[in-house]
């Protein structure tokens, strides 16, 4: 059985783990919204250059209006709406519970993929998903935030958390639809590089639309001045550049590549491993002790991941 999609999804999670480490430093210096704009702007420019070198065009060659519409929708739903909900959920219910809601993304991807693409996952894949998500949840809940979890979570926080999970899950499916149509409209005589670069061209399109979306939010909030301030923070810009490289450029492109080979629900589950994968490097960098619950979470997640390959 071919597991190309699953392997690429895991590589995407590894890349996004590096992103999480650098994004934390960048956001603390520049602000979350500023980092989002910078990383998507830099990703657009970097990927445009890569496309120009490989295909001869600094944009998605041969992409028609339908391709742009689906990829733009995926950017607005996944990047703008999803990330906006996620960051605001942190303010209302804290990062721990906010990230816990993100475990909704894989099942939402699976259901949306079934509704829009006719994708079907076997009971074995659902079992592997459940085990993996359980491990991720255990790892997230093991983190200390200085207080116990409240039994009563504000409705606003719940809605924001659900919105974040839905944004990521639905956004991934919309990306796959856009890429499938893109693949279908590429002329037969087009260079092979045009077809090979579909995930990267799609990421560039999503990054461009996402950047414009976040700029609009900053304009509404009258925060555009923060971009000018960020230009003077070289260290912050360095972290933002590294966040860009391992996030939108490599991590997101690999995530789109993975759904070309496997169901979105499976890919989304494996790409959600970042909270588990980050435990060891985070402990080493910040000299924090790994808890027993985190070890259990990692073990359960690894068992769930293995089930995707063994069942």
N, C-alpha and C positions, 0 to 999 in steps of 0.2 A: 504493500500500500504506500502511495506517495504522500509524504508529509511535508512537502516543500512549503506550503502556506503556513503550517504550524511553526516550522523552524524560523521562517522569516518573521513571524509575529513575535516569537521569543527574542529575536535579535532587535526588533523594534522596541520591546520592553527594556532591553539592556541599554539601548541608546537613550531612551527616555529617562532611565535611572540617572545617567550622567547629567541629563538636562535638569532633572529635579535638584541635583546638588548645586549646579551653577545658577539655576533660576532663583534659588533661595538667597544666594549672595547678591545677585543682580537686583532682585525685588527689594531687598532690605536697603539698598543704596539709592535706587532710582524710583521705586514705586511699582506696584504690580501692573497698572494700566500702561505706564510708560514702557515697561519691559515688553509687554504684549505688542505694542505698536512697533517698537524697535526690532524685535525678533522677527516679526512678520514682514516688515519692510526690508530688512537685511536678507531674509530668506527669499523674497521675491527677486531681489537683485542678483543674488548668488545663483539661484536656479535659472534665471533668465540667461545669465552668462553661460551656465552649463548647457542649456538647451541650444544656445547659439553655436557653441563649439561642436556639439555632437550632431545637431540636426540642420544647422544653418539658419535657424530662426530663433529669435529671443522670446518666443511665445509658443503656445501649443499649436503646432503646425496642423492644418487640416481640421481643426476643431470647429464645429458649427455652433449655431445659436443654442441648440438643445444641450450640447455638452457644457457650454458656459452657464446655462441656466441651472442645471443640476449641480455643477461644482460650486456655483455661487450660493445656491441654497444650502449645500452641505457646509460651506464656510460660515454662513450666517447662523445656521442652526447649531453647528458643532463648535466653531471657534467663538463667535460673538455671543450668541444666546447661552450656550453651554458654559463657557468660561465665565461669563458675567454672573450667571447663577451660582457657579461654584465659588468664585471669590467672595460674593456677597453672602453665601451660606456660611463661609468661615467667620464672618463678622457676627452672624446671628447665633449659630450653634457650635462654632469652633471647628478647627481643621479635622479633628478626629471624626466627629459625626458627619461632617461634610464629605470627607473621603469615603466614609462608610456608604453613603448614598450613591457614590460612584460605582459601587458594585452592582448597581441596577443596570449599568450600561450593557453588559454582555447579554442578559436575557432580553432586554429591549431590542438589541441588535438582532438577536435570533428571531424574535417575533416580527419585527419590522422586515427583516430579510425574507421571512415566510410570506408576509402579506404583499410585499412589493416585488419580490424576485422569485417567489416560489421555492425558496431554499427550505430543505427539510433536514433536520438533525435527528440522528438515531437516539434511542433511549440511552445508549452507551455514552454518546457525546454530551447529553444532558446531565448524566451522572458525573462525568468528568468535570463539567462546568460547575456543578453544585459543590463538588469537593474542593475545586480550586478556589472558588469564591469564598467558601467557608474559611479556608486557610488565610486568604487575604483579609477577611473580616477579623479573624483572630489576631493577626499581626497589627492591624490598625487599632483595634480596641486595647491592645496591650500597652500602647503609648501613654505616657504620663503627660497630663496637661495641667497639673496642679490642683485638680479637683475631680471628684467623681462625676460620672455622667448623670445629668438630671433625668428623672423619670418623665418629666413633662417637658417636651420640646415644643417651642413656639411654632404655630402653624406656618408662619412666614418662612421659618427655617426649613421645615419639612417640604414646602412647595419649592423653595430654592434648590434643595438637595435633589428632589425628584426632577426638577427642570435640568439640573446639571447632568444627571444620568441619562435623561431622555435626549438632551442635546448631543452628547457624545455618541450614544447608540444609534440614533436616527441619522446623525451627520455622516457616520461611517457608511451606512447603507446608501444614502444619497450619493456619496462619493463613488461607490461601486457601480451604481446605475450610470452615473456620468462617464465613468471609465469604460464600461461595456459599450455604451453608445459611441464613445470616442474611438474605440477599437474598430467598431463596425463601419465608421465613415472614413477611415484612413484609406486613401487610394491604394490599389494593389501595387502600383509602380513606385510608391513612396519609399524612401530609404528605410532600411531595417531599423535604423536608430530612432526614427520617429515612433515606431511601435514599441521599441524597447524602453523609451523614455516616457511612456504614458504616465506611470506613477509620479514621476518627477514633474512633468508638465502639469499634471492635475494638482499636485501640491503647490506649484507656483501660482496657479489660478486661485486656489483656496486661500493662499497666504495674502495675495493681493486684495481679494475681496474682504478677508478678515481684517486686514490692516485698515482699510477704508472704513469698515464698520466700527472698529475701536477708535479711530480718529473722530468719527461722528459723535461717539459717546463722550470723548474727551472735550469736544467742542461744545456739546450741550452742557457739560459740567464746568465749562470754562477752565479747563486744566491744560490747555495746549502749551501754556508757558512752561510746564514741567519738561517738555521735550527740549526746549532751549537750555534749561538748567542741566539736563542730563548730558548735554554735549561737553560740559566742563569736567565731568567725572570720568576720567580715562579708565580707572579700575572698574567702575560700574559698566562702562561700555565693553570692556574686555569680557566680563562675565556674561553680558548680554549677547556678545558675539559667539561665545562658546555655547550658550543656551540655544542660539539659532542653529549652530552646526549640528548639535546632537538632537535637537528637537525637530523643528519643521523640515530642515534639509535632509537629515538622515532618518530620524525616528518616524516622522509622519510619512515620508516617502516609502519607507519599508512597510508601514502599516497598510498603505494603499496597495503596495505590491502583494502583501500577504492575502488580501481579500480577492485577488485575481486567481488564487489557487485553492482557497478553502472558503467555507461558509463564514459569514460575517460574525455570527454568534461565537464560533470557535476562535476566530482571530481576535475578537474583542476580549474574550476571556483571557487569552494568553498575553495580550498586550496590557492587561490590567495588573500584571505581576509586579509592576514597579514598586508599590509599597512594600513588597516582600524582598525584592532584589536590593533595595536601598538600605536595608537594615545593617548589613555588615560594613559596607563602605562608610555609612553615616557614623556607625559606632567607632570605626578606626579614625576617621577624620576629627570627630568631636569628642573622642575618648569617652564614649558612653557605654555602659554595660548592657550587653544583650540579655534580655529577660527570658525566663523559662517559657512564658506565654509566646514570645516572639519565635522561639525555637519551635514550639508546637505549630505556630502559624506557618512558618517556613516549611516544616515537614509535611503538613497537610496539603499545602499549595503544590509542593513538588510531587506528592503522590497524585494529586489531581491532574497536574501537567503530564505526568507519566501515563496516566490512563488514556489521554488523547492518542498516544502513540501505541499503546498496548492493546486496547480494546478494539 
